[in-house]
């Protein structure tokens, strides 16, 4: 009653309204502050991401420049060596006398050793391109070549007064067995005095095409696969009987893995014709060394 007479009721009501408005404004302020803090955090995160992306872009651009520079590099020459020409080149390399620790020989399997990179500088990408290979470089870079020996050694880096070139890396040693595997042909021989001897062959009549008449394509495929499986079983039986100490497997990529024998080297080659002649051609192809002038 007294509050009504003095107008205090309206004031109290107004105060309550203002208090509620104040609380509402405080809630809005808190929300805005939270959003502002989130916005600041989001901005900082975005700036960090932008910086990381800029660094990544710069790195990729640098690598692109390096790749383009490497793409412009070309070897001074490339040659396939075999027979007398191979022997002549190896003899010439062996004749280099570079003084104590003046000749670097490196067997490069994948990554290029630091010693090779340091010595070759901007020509080092050529080694990466030629790998796996055997690198021969003298400290004056008068000789700078890469070879891909058929029977490459394990990775190594060696400094000496001359280049390290083992003849068994390039030529078939006595006792080495070489087998040619195709889906319809198998031939195996062992090297004696540089020639393949004791050659043994297996030939199987494997269907190569499906005629329009007769059984279905699926039945044809099953029959052909059975013929190939039988042929590979016969081929494995020959290897089991011979039990070679060191084996090189050559032939069709699609059937090489199916032989499942431990080998010092496995390589897909094209070799056609009679089994013995095909084996000789495949072996000659395998024992060809590529020379790259760095």
Helices and strands as residue ranges (DSSP letters): H 2-6, H 8-72, E 77-81, H 83-94, E 103-108, H 114-120, G 121-123, H 125-130, E 133-138, E 144-147, E 156-160, G 167-169, E 177-181, E 185-192, E 195-203, H 217-242, E 247-251, H 253-259, E 265-268, H 275-286, E 289-293
